[in-house]
């Protein structure tokens, strides 16, 4: 197994890169999807979130009202720490379970984790950062996600800085161009990742 971390700021196009790596043969471990799965109706994680933040974070159908949670934690550092304390331990356990399941697969396994810079993980043989200038990220968030510009800039500024993220990279994917340029860069990246030596990463986070 070749274990690779993948991260990038909001609007950088990390999900697109993840999809394109899967098309080239990577096994994707999607931290965001794991978090969503852990927050399904009836789950212990969802119950703990309701206890901490109030029943109003539960929608009428029993699912998590993500917008309600975001409105609470966006400007409240203590609330964000509490949220991470509820979600992250369970998420890390599931990430480790999925890594362990691939340990003898001989595959390139990509841990798609937006908060990888904030939560470094041992045992990665490479760290891929998807990078674009802030102004391009803002434009894409406005055009593709319907955010207003101030909200987009606030979301970007609330994350770790672009410079800090790039400092942890062993491989950088510049996604400021079009899909053809991105695909060409990912062909190069896939060859680079596939050439890494297989290793047996540690079982602990």
C-alpha positions as CSV (number, residue, x, y, z in Angstrom):
1,X,0.0,0.0,0.0
2,X,1.1,3.5,-0.8
3,X,-0.7,5.9,1.6
4,X,-1.1,9.5,0.3
5,X,-2.7,12.5,2.0
6,X,-4.8,14.9,-0.2
7,X,-5.9,18.3,1.0
8,X,-6.7,21.8,-0.2
9,X,-8.5,24.9,0.8
10,X,-12.2,25.5,0.1
11,X,-12.8,26.2,-3.6
12,X,-9.4,24.7,-4.6
13,X,-11.0,21.7,-6.4
14,X,-9.8,19.0,-4.1
15,X,-12.9,16.8,-4.7
16,X,-12.3,17.0,-8.5
17,X,-8.8,15.9,-8.0
18,X,-9.9,13.1,-5.7
19,X,-12.4,11.9,-8.4
20,X,-9.7,12.0,-11.1
21,X,-7.3,10.0,-8.9
22,X,-9.9,7.4,-8.4
23,X,-10.4,7.2,-12.1
24,X,-6.7,6.4,-12.4
25,X,-6.9,3.6,-9.9
26,X,-6.6,5.1,-6.4
27,X,-8.6,3.9,-3.4
28,X,-10.2,7.0,-1.9
29,X,-10.8,7.3,1.8
30,X,-13.1,10.3,2.0
31,X,-13.0,12.0,5.5
32,X,-15.9,14.2,4.7
33,X,-18.1,11.3,3.7
34,X,-17.0,9.4,6.8
35,X,-18.1,12.4,8.9
36,X,-21.5,12.5,7.1
37,X,-22.0,8.8,7.6
38,X,-21.2,9.1,11.3
39,X,-23.8,11.9,11.7
40,X,-26.7,9.8,10.3
41,X,-30.1,9.9,12.2
42,X,-29.9,7.7,15.3
43,X,-26.1,7.8,15.6
44,X,-24.2,8.4,18.8
45,X,-22.3,11.3,17.2
46,X,-25.5,13.1,16.2
47,X,-27.0,12.6,19.6
48,X,-23.8,14.2,21.2
49,X,-24.0,17.1,18.8
50,X,-27.7,17.7,19.7
51,X,-26.8,17.6,23.4
52,X,-24.0,20.1,23.0
53,X,-25.6,22.5,20.5
54,X,-29.3,22.1,21.1
55,X,-32.1,20.1,19.4
56,X,-32.5,22.8,16.8
57,X,-29.4,21.4,14.9
58,X,-31.6,18.4,14.1
59,X,-33.9,18.9,11.1
60,X,-37.5,17.7,11.0
61,X,-36.5,14.5,9.3
62,X,-34.0,13.6,12.0
63,X,-31.0,14.5,9.9
64,X,-28.3,17.0,10.9
65,X,-29.0,20.6,9.9
66,X,-25.5,21.4,8.8
67,X,-26.2,25.1,8.2
68,X,-27.4,25.4,11.8
69,X,-24.2,23.9,13.1
70,X,-22.1,26.0,10.8
71,X,-23.8,29.2,12.0
72,X,-22.8,28.2,15.6
73,X,-19.2,27.2,15.1
74,X,-18.1,29.6,12.4
75,X,-17.5,32.5,14.8
76,X,-17.2,30.6,18.1
77,X,-13.8,28.9,18.6
78,X,-14.9,27.0,21.7
79,X,-17.9,25.6,19.9
80,X,-15.7,24.5,17.0
81,X,-13.4,22.8,19.4
82,X,-16.3,21.0,21.0
83,X,-17.6,19.9,17.6
84,X,-14.2,18.6,16.6
85,X,-14.0,16.8,19.9
86,X,-17.3,15.0,19.2
87,X,-16.7,14.1,15.5
88,X,-13.0,13.6,15.1
89,X,-12.3,10.7,17.4
90,X,-15.0,8.6,15.7
91,X,-13.9,9.8,12.3
92,X,-10.2,8.9,13.0
93,X,-11.2,5.4,14.1
94,X,-13.1,4.8,10.9
95,X,-10.3,6.3,8.8
96,X,-7.9,3.9,10.5
97,X,-10.3,0.9,9.9
98,X,-10.4,1.7,6.2
99,X,-6.6,2.1,6.0
100,X,-6.1,-1.2,7.7
101,X,-8.5,-2.9,5.2
102,X,-6.2,-1.8,2.4
103,X,-2.9,-2.6,4.2
104,X,-2.1,-5.6,2.0
105,X,-3.8,-4.4,-1.2
106,X,-0.7,-3.0,-3.0
107,X,-2.9,0.0,-4.0
108,X,-2.4,3.7,-3.9
109,X,-4.7,4.7,-1.1
110,X,-5.6,8.4,-0.9
111,X,-6.8,9.9,2.3
112,X,-9.0,12.9,1.1
113,X,-9.0,15.1,4.2
114,X,-9.7,18.9,4.1
115,X,-8.2,19.4,7.5
116,X,-5.1,17.4,7.0
117,X,-2.9,20.4,7.7
118,X,-4.6,21.1,11.0
119,X,-4.6,17.4,11.9
120,X,-1.3,15.9,10.6
121,X,-1.2,12.1,10.3
122,X,1.8,9.8,10.7
123,X,2.6,7.2,8.0
124,X,1.8,9.2,4.9
125,X,4.3,8.6,2.1
126,X,3.2,11.7,0.2
127,X,1.1,14.8,0.9
128,X,-0.7,16.3,-2.1
129,X,-1.9,19.9,-1.8
130,X,-4.4,21.2,-4.4
131,X,-3.6,24.9,-4.7
132,X,-5.1,27.9,-6.4
133,X,-4.8,31.7,-5.8
134,X,-7.3,33.1,-3.3
135,X,-9.0,35.3,-6.0
136,X,-9.7,32.3,-8.2
137,X,-11.0,30.3,-5.2
138,X,-13.4,33.2,-4.4
139,X,-14.6,33.4,-8.0
140,X,-15.3,29.7,-8.1
141,X,-17.2,29.7,-4.8
142,X,-19.4,32.6,-6.0
143,X,-20.0,31.1,-9.4
144,X,-20.3,27.4,-8.6
145,X,-21.6,27.4,-5.0
146,X,-23.7,30.5,-5.1
147,X,-21.8,32.2,-2.2
148,X,-21.6,35.9,-1.9
149,X,-18.0,37.2,-2.2
150,X,-17.7,38.3,1.5
151,X,-18.9,34.9,2.7
152,X,-16.4,33.2,0.4
153,X,-13.5,35.3,1.6
154,X,-14.5,34.8,5.2
155,X,-14.7,31.0,4.7
156,X,-11.2,31.0,3.2
157,X,-9.7,33.2,5.9
158,X,-11.1,31.0,8.6
159,X,-9.0,28.1,7.3
160,X,-5.3,27.5,7.7
161,X,-3.3,29.8,5.3
162,X,-2.4,28.9,1.8
163,X,1.3,29.2,2.7
164,X,1.0,26.9,5.7
165,X,-0.8,24.3,3.6
166,X,1.9,24.5,0.8
167,X,4.6,24.1,3.4
168,X,3.5,20.6,4.2
169,X,3.2,19.4,0.6
170,X,5.4,16.8,-1.1
171,X,3.4,17.3,-4.3
172,X,1.5,20.4,-5.4
173,X,-1.4,20.3,-7.9
174,X,-1.9,23.8,-9.4
175,X,-5.7,23.9,-10.3
176,X,-5.8,27.4,-11.5
177,X,-6.2,26.3,-15.2
178,X,-8.9,24.3,-17.0
179,X,-9.7,20.6,-16.7
180,X,-7.4,19.6,-19.5
181,X,-4.5,21.1,-17.7
182,X,-5.5,19.5,-14.5
183,X,-5.8,16.1,-16.1
184,X,-2.3,16.4,-17.6
185,X,-0.9,17.3,-14.1
186,X,-2.7,14.4,-12.6
187,X,-1.2,12.0,-15.1
188,X,2.2,13.2,-13.9
189,X,1.2,13.0,-10.3
190,X,-0.2,9.5,-10.7
191,X,3.1,8.3,-12.2
192,X,5.0,9.9,-9.3
193,X,2.7,8.4,-6.6
194,X,2.8,4.9,-8.2
195,X,6.6,5.0,-8.2
196,X,6.7,5.4,-4.4
197,X,7.9,2.4,-2.4
198,X,5.2,0.5,-0.7
199,X,5.2,0.7,3.1
200,X,3.4,-0.6,6.1
201,X,2.1,2.6,7.8
202,X,1.7,2.6,11.6
203,X,-1.7,1.5,12.9
204,X,-2.0,4.5,15.2
205,X,-3.0,8.0,14.2
